[in-house]
Amino acid sequence: MSKTSSEWRGFASDNYSGIHPEILDAIASVNSGHQIAYGDDEVTASLQKLMTQHFGKEARVFPVFNGTGANVIALQATVKSWEAVICAATAHVNVDEGGAPEKVGQLKLWTIPTPDGKLTPDLIAKQAWGFGDVHRAQPAVVTITQSTELGTLYTIEEIKAITKYAHSLGMMVHLDGARISNAAAALGTGFREFTTDAGIDILSFGGTKNGAMASEAIVVLNPALNTAIPFIRKTSMQLASKMRFISAQLEALLTNDLWLRNASHSNEMAHKLFMAVKEIPGVHIVRPVEANAVFAILPQDVTERLQQRFRFYTWDQSTGEVRWMCSWDTTSDDVEVFATAIAEEMLANKGKN
């Protein structure tokens, strides 16, 4: 361990990681000859077959460049201009997409505060009202995130309860699956169990956070939505001409369980980090570690010193809560070096006081 701390991988985001070698090889493997553009290529056709294996025969895949595009297009397909989306206040579509749902998708968001990033039928009911009231944007779709922005997981039964409630009111349910692989790995299931079989209508499938370069997808599970997606994707500037290179990345992830290997590893590293820091005096783990995220509260000056050495984000400035994300390429040495640095800074902070 001869590297300096600044040379070790940080814990800011699983977006910081590089491209998995198997995915790089997959991109190179399709870089020959000519293929029909805009998704009518052999690689995208192969990806479609793989998606039906994972999500069921009705599933249809529409690759896009990024997660924001996937979310906005998927939600646009589920609402009319006078309708609205119900989401957790912490949802990525509400907090971290620069207003794209509102500005690009022209979507009205009805937000709900939650203690753990998860919605429930009772919470959804706080915004699922006013049906037929011309003065209120009509609730049309519920969007949930799996795993959530707070690192928590929905159980299969929790998702089924949400879809049952939403469908009873005539609403659809979208799942933001930026970290869908981490969720499946943590639950010990495939994707289908908590999506298709649980009543999800449409989802965003994340690849970039799990080892891909720039590859996400919309997966339609409700056939009623298939007609709209191709047109919305084009007008939203998310239709790739050389789509085979996007599709090849997802195909590689879904082949030989690469998605599971990568996600299981990042989840394991997060648990290892949790175990390494939970007993350090002054470090307060504030949320359950269920996937590949660790949330903790540190003294502000400790956070500031650590951030000069390692990349990570302050989650809540008012409480001092920080977020540490592990990636497919996080190593045990990375965790050990970071945990040691935290212990050192906490001890130094104690000495100052």
C-alpha positions, -999 to +999 in steps of 0.1 A: +000+000+000+026+025-012+001+049-027-008+082-011-044+086+001-052+110-027-044+082-052-070+058-037-105+056-052-130+079-036-164+072-024-184+101-040-204+082-066-205+049-085-206+072-115-169+080-108-158+045-116-143+034-149-157+010-175-156-027-168-131-044-191-158-069-203-179-039-214-150-023-231-144-055-250-181-057-259-179-022-274-148-031-294-164-063-306-192-045-324-169-019-339-166-034-374-186-033-406-219-014-410-250-019-390-284-003-395-287+029-375-312+041-349-317+007-332-325-016-361-292-033-356-284-069-347-269-060-313-301-041-301-321-071-313-300-094-292-304-071-263-342-072-267-341-110-264-320-108-233-344-083-217-374-106-223-354-134-205-350-111-175-383-093-175-408-115-194-420-119-229-439-086-229-409-065-220-396-040-247-363-022-244-354+013-256-318+022-250-309+058-242-278+078-233-284+086-196-306+081-166-322+115-167-333+108-203-347+074-193-367+088-164-381+118-182-391+098-213-406+070-193-427+094-172-438+114-203-452+083-217-474+077-187-490+112-183-511+136-203-505+173-202-529+179-173-517+150-152-489+147-125-463+124-111-462+114-074-427+109-060-407+110-028-393+144-020-358+128-021-365+112-056-338+118-082-364+132-106-372+159-080-337+167-066-310+158-090-321+162-126-317+200-129-354+205-135-354+183-166-387+166-157-404+200-155-385+219-182-381+191-208-409+167-199-433+195-187-442+172-158-459+183-126-443+166-096-464+160-064-437+153-038-440+135-005-416+137+025-404+102+036-382+091+064-363+066+044-368+075+007-396+050+003-432+055-005-461+035+009-498+034+000-505+056+030-479+082+019-491+081-017-526+088-005-514+122+007-511+133-030-534+108-047-566+129-044-586+155-063-595+132-092-619+151-114-610+184-098-602+207-128-581+229-105-556+202-095-531+184-117-544+149-119-523+122-102-515+097-130-483+079-121-462+070-090-425+068-094-403+049-069-366+043-069-349+009-063-325+011-045-336+045-032-316+077-030-311+070+007-296+036+000-327+017+012-345-011-005-382-019-012-392-054-005-411-072-032-442-071-010-438-033-005-437-028-043-467-050-048-487-030-022-478+002-041-487-011-075-520-026-062-530+007-046-519+029-076-536+006-101-568+007-080-569+045-086-562+042-123-525+052-119-494+036-133-461+029-115-426+037-128-395+024-112-362+044-114-337+016-116-304+036-118-291+010-092-316-018-101-287-043-102-276-034-067-312-039-055-315-073-071-282-084-058-291-073-023-326-089-024-311-121-038-336-121-067-337-115-104-351-083-118-385-097-127-396-105-092-398-069-081-407-054-114-429-074-139-443-098-113-448-070-088-469-049-112-445-022-124-456-007-157-423+009-169-388+013-156-355+029-161-327+003-163-293+016-152-260+005-166-236+034-161-234+031-123-227-006-126-197-006-150-210+007-183-197+038-201-229+056-211-258+032-213-292+032-198-326+020-211-363+023-207-379-011-202-417-011-210-436-038-192-471-025-199-477-029-237-500+001-237-469+023-235-450+008-264-464+031-290-454+064-274-419+057-263-401+056-298-415+091-307-408+106-273-373+092-273-366+109-307-381+143-298-362+142-265-329+138-283-322+103-268-323+083-299-287+072-307-278+067-344-251+042-336-272+025-310-253-008-313-226+007-290-251+015-263-269-018-266-236-037-265-229-024-231-262-036-216-259-069-235-225-074-218-239-066-184-267-091-189-244-118-202-227-142-178-242-124-148-218-095-151-245-072-137-247-094-106-210-098-101-205-060-103-234-051-081-227-078-055-191-066-052-201-029-047-227-040-021-201-061-003-177-032-002-203-009+013-210-035+040-172-038+046-170+000+049-199+000+073-182-026+095-149-007+094-163+026+105-193+018+127-173+015+159-151+046+153-160+070+182-179+100+169-190+084+136-228+079+135-243+057+108-277+071+103-293+048+077-294+010+072-267-002+047-288-022+023-271-018-010-239+001-020-244+033+000-233+043+035-247+074+052-230+089+083-228+120+103-194+135+110-182+167+126-180+194+099-142+200+103-135+163+100-156+161+068-137+191+053-103+176+061-113+142+047-127+157+015-093+172+008-080+136+007-109+116-007-139+124-029-173+121-013-204+143-009-220+161+020-256+149+018-272+173+043-253+204+053-275+212+082-269+179+100-234+170+087-247+139+070-224+125+043-228+098+017-202+072+008-208+052-024-190+020-033-185+009-069-178-022-089-141-014-088-139-004-051-113-026-034-108-039+001-077-018+003-096+013-007-120+007+021-092+000+046-073+032+037-105+053+039-116+039+072-081+044+087-082+080+075-116+085+091-103+071+124-072+093+122-092+125+116-117+117+143-089+111+168-072+144+157-106+162+161-109+148+197-074+160+205-084+195+194-114+195+217 
